[in-house]
Every structure is written in C-alpha cells, then in structure tokens.
Amino acid sequence: MAYLGNQPALSYTSFAKQDFTTSATTSYTLDNPVANANELALFINFVRQEPTTAYTASGTSLTLTSATSASDDMYCVYLGKAVQTVTPANNSVTGDMLSKPFNYDSGTLYLDDTNNRVGIGTSSPDSRLEVLDSSATGIISRSTSTQATDTNKALRVRNNSDTDTFAVSYKGSVFLGSGTGIYFDGSTSGNNQLDDYEEGTWTPTTNIGFNTIYDASYVKIGQLVFVNLSAQTNTGPQDVAQATSVGGLPFACRTGNAVSNSVVIEGLNQDVYAEIAGSSYSQIDKANGTPITRNEFGNQRVCRTTLVYSIA
C-alpha cells in the first residue's frame, strides 16, 4: 500500500469494549462519550441489539427500551472509538510536534520555549536550568538520611567510575575530587590551577626544648605554606656552643629554596631569623648571619613566628 509522508513504524487498531453490571433498569453510563446510538454495537445475552430501536445513546448516557435484569450479560463495542498504538520512528518527533510549553507531571519536567528555560521540579524556572528539590533528596543521591553535616551532598557530578568529581552539600560546601582543581582566567594550564587547600596542626621539635606550645598550626594553599609557631622554652642548662634549631615542619621546603623569616623572641633585644631547609628551621640566625646559641636564646622565652615557604 502506498503512503503519503513517513510510513508508521507500527500500527495496531482495535475497538474499545465495555462490560456492564446489569440490574432492573434502563439507564447505564458509558465509559466514553458518543454522538448517537449508531456509534455503539450493544449486545445483551450475546444478541446484538438494533440501534435507536432497542437503545439510544448520547454523550455518556445509554438508555434501553426495555429494562434488563441482574442475570443478563450486557456489553458494548465502541464503533466510533478506535484505539490505535503507533510507535514513532527514531528521530521522527520534532519540537514542533510537542505541546508548548511542555509540562510533564506538573513541573516534574518543564520546557519554557518562550524564555528558553528548563525546570526540573518547577513549572516556573527563573534561569536557563533550575532544579527544585522540594523533597530534599538530592539531584543524584544523599549520603545519609539527615542534613546535619556537610557530607550530605545535594548535587553531585560523577565520572565513569562513579566517583564524585564535584559536589555541593546542603550547607553550601563545595567538594572537588582527587586530581581536580579550580582553574582561573578560563585557562586549563597548570599555572592557573589551584589544586589543594589544607589547614592543620604540626608538632615542633627543637634542641632548645619547649615546655609550652601555644600555637603550632599551618595553612597550605597550593604549593605555598603558612606555618605559625608560638612556644615557650624550657628552664634548664644552657649550652653556649649549641646553635638553636626547630624541626617537624608539616611540609618539606623546596630544595635549594631556603627562606628567611623574622622570629620574635620576647625579652631578646636583637633581630633573629629562621633559615628553612627540608622539614626544619636549619638554624635560627642573628642579624649578622651567625646562629643564636642556646645561651643567647635564654630560658622560658616565648618565641613567635610565621613562616612562609614553598613546598618541595
């Protein structure tokens, strides 16, 4: 058979049927509205009835000439209502075929063609893509059943290994996966990438001895480390020949990149500096470049400094 336009992929046509629960009455309600009795084939006890003579029909009202009984078997076939199932061919449905704006299930998916916006969970998106999660279950999933901590992630982007590469928590925290970072100025160069941020504490070691450590913390931003130290020296024997040093830095300094930083020692009337090498202050020097000794450092002196250096 010849066709005008695209031939339907699949087409099955059948007539709708309705079974009635009979009783001693002449009035019944149709499941589907009809224009007149000729659109129905009515059967009572498997005998077809004559339209307009045995029954009339209009809209959803069916009226019999004679009342039925509860033992009668009655059904009808809708001659004017054919049910057709067609599976569209691939790529055959275009945007022009959709009702606009497209609103599926009261905003479960909403396409605003006038403003070129898409809403998920909302029928009034105010941006190009808006996702409204009124049930607070997250766009992909949530770590636990509560929203008390930052680890409960509302938005996740995952890679092919089903590992989070980007996530946002319900409290607004942003998570970046391992090996990722933030690129600035629209560049994908490693020179414009911030790939690490860390805060923590460290345990200083020293040959002059500390009896109290007030602060030993650090902040690492990319390859730059800011180290804070505030501590008081011990009371004890003084070795005049021993140069003071402090070790235990949280990250090793870049090779060949010794950095001098001002060190404040309460009660010491001279400037001293820390020379950094590896994971230690290799020595604490006086202004003339010679190391300050344990005797010069003194007992129960509070030493404060903030070191800034690049990692190895």
N, C-alpha and C positions, 0 to 999 in steps of 0.2 A: 504494500500500500504506500502511495506517495504521501510525503509530508511537506507542509509549508513551514519553514523555520527548523529549529532543532527538534529532532525526534526524542520523545520522552525516554529516559533510561529504563524505567519500569512503570507499568501502569496496570493496576488491578481495580476492576469496578464491580461492586456488589450493591444489593438493595438492603436498606435498613429494615429490620423486623422488630415488632413489639409484641410481647405477650401480655395478656390482660388477666387480672384476677377477677373472675366473674361473680356476680350476685344478682339478685332480683331487681335489676334496674335497667334503664335505657340510656343512661348518661355515663360516659367514660372520658378520661383525659388522655390526650395524645402526648407522646414524648416530643414530637416535632410538629410545628405548625404546618398546616396545609391550606391551599386555596379553596378546594372543594372536595367532594367525595370521590371524584374520579382520580385523585392522586393516591388513593388507598385501595389495596386489594384486601378485603376483610373476609376472614374465614371463621365460621362457627361450627364446631364439631367436624372440622376438616371439609366443610362445604363452603365454597365461595359464595358470598352474598352479592346481590346486584346493587351497584352504587345508586344513590338518590331514591331507590325504591325500598331497600332493606335498611339503609342508613344514610345519614347526611353528615357532612363534616365541614368545619370552618375554623381556621386557627388551630387551637389545641383541643377543641370540643368535638367529640364524636357522639352522635345521637342515633340510637337504634329505633326502628319502627316498632319492634316487639321486645319486651324485656327478656333478658337472659335469666338463667338460674345458676346457682352456685356450682352445679355439676358440669356446666358447659365448658368446653375448651374453645377459647377465642384468641385469635392473634391477627395482626395485620402486617402487610408489607407496604412500605412507602415507595410507590412507583415514581413519585416526583422528587425523591431524595436519593440520589446515587452517591455512594461513598467511594471515593477514588483515592488511592495511595500512589503517589508518584515520587520516586527518588531522583532529585535533580542530578544532572551530570556534573562531574567535577568542574569547578571554575565557571559554572553556568549562572550562579546567583551573583548579581552585581549590587552596588549600593543603591541604585535607583529602584530595585525591587523591594527594598525594605521600607517599612513604615517609619517616617521620621517625625520627631526624634524617636530613636529606637529605645524602648524602655522595657527591659525584661524583669519581671517579677518585682515590680515596684522599686526599682532602683538598684536591684542586685547587679545589673549591668545597664548603664545608661549612656547613650551616644547623643551628644548635643551637636547636631550638624550645623546649627546657626553660628555657634561660637567656637566650633571645633574643639570640644572638650569631651572627656570621658570620665564618667563617675562609676565607682565600684562601691556599692552600699549607699549611694546617694543619687537622687534624681536632680540635684541642683549643684553640680560641680562648679567651683569658682576658679579653677586653674585648668591647665591642659590635662592633667591627670590628678584626680582626687580620690583617695581611698578612705572611706569612713568605716571604721570597725567598731560598731556600737556594742558588740558582744565582747570586746577586749580579748579576742583570741589570737590576735596577731595575723599578719598577712600570710606568713608561712606556718609558723608554729611558735610556741612559747615554752620556755624551759621548765617552768613549774606552774602550779595552779594558782599562784598568787602574783601580785605585782609589787612585792615589798622591796625587792633588790634590783640593782642594775643589770643583773644577769638574765632577767626576764626580757627577752628580746621581742619587740613588736614588729620589726621589719628586718628581714634577712635576705641577703643576696648570696647565693651559694655557687661553688664551682662544680665541675663534672664529678668530683669526688665527694660531693655532698658536704663540703666543709665551708663554713661561713667565711666569706671574703670581706663582707661589710654587714654591719648590723647596727640597729638603733634600739635602745632599750626604752621601756615605758617612761623612765625618768629622764630621758634625753641623752644618755651616754652613747657615744659612738664607738664601735668596735671595728678594728681593722685586723684582718687575718695575717698570719705569718707570711713574711716576704712581701707585704704590701706597704704602701706609704701614701703620703699626700704630696702631689706634685703642684708646684706653684708656677704662675705665669703661663699656664697652658702647655708647659713643656713636659716631655716624657723622659728628659735627661736625668741621670742620677744626680747631677749637680743641683737640680731643683727639687730633689725628693727629701722629704722628712720621713724617715722610716722607723724612728724609735723615740720614745719618751719614757722616762722611768724616774721614780722617786724611791728613796730608801734610806737606811742607816748603814753605817760601817763600824768596824771595831779597830780603833787605832792601836798600834803597838809602838813602844818607844823605849830607848835605852836610858832615859832620864826618869821614867816611871810616873804614872798618873794615879793619884788617889781618888780623883773625882772627874768624871766626864759629864759635862753639862749638855753638850750637843755634838753629835757626830752623824751628820746627815749629808745627803747628796741629791742633786737633780741632774739627770742626764738628758740632754736634748740633742738627738742625732749623735754626732761624734764629739760634742762639747760637754764637759763635765764640770759642775759647780760643786765643790766639796766644802762643807762647813765643819769647823772644829772649835770647841770651847772646852778646855780642860784645865785642871789644877795639878801641879807637880807634887810628887811625894816629898815628905820630910825624911832626910836620911843623909848618909855620907855623900860627899861631893868629890867627884874625880875631876881634878882641874885639867887633866890631859885628854879627857874624852869629849869628842865633838858630838853634839846632840843631833839626833835624827828621829824621825817618826815614820812608821810603815803602816801597811794594811789598807792602802787606798782601795776604794771599791773597783776601780778600773785602772789598768796599767797605762802609763803615759806613752804617747807615741815615741818610737825610737828616735833618739837624737833631738828630741823636742823638749829640752829642759826649760821650765817656765819659772820665773821668779815672781813671788807673790809676797806682799807685805804681811808680816806677822806682828801682832800687838801682844806684848808681854807686860802685864801690869807691874809697875814699880821698876821697870828696866828703862833707864834713860838713854837708850840708843835704838836706832832702827835695825831690825833684823829681817831677813828674807828666807824663804824656803826654796831650795833648789830641788826640783822634782826629776826623778829618773825611775822608770819602771813603775812599781807599785809603792814607792817610798818617797818621802822627802829625803833625798840622799844626805842632806845636811841642812842645818839652819845657820845662815851666814850673817855676819855683821856687815855694815855698810862698806867696809874696806875689803870684803870678799873672803875674809878668814872665818872659819866656823866658830860659832859661840860654844864655849865649853859648858859642861855640867855645872861647874862652879859659878860661871858668869850668869847662867840661867837662873840659879837660885832655887830655894825650897819654897813650896806652897805658892808658887806664882801661877796666876791664871793666864793661859795662852789662848788667844783668839785669832782665827784667820779664816779667810775664804779663798780657796784655791780654784783657779780656772785653768783647765788644760784640755788638750785633745787626746782622744784615746788612741791606742796602738792600732 
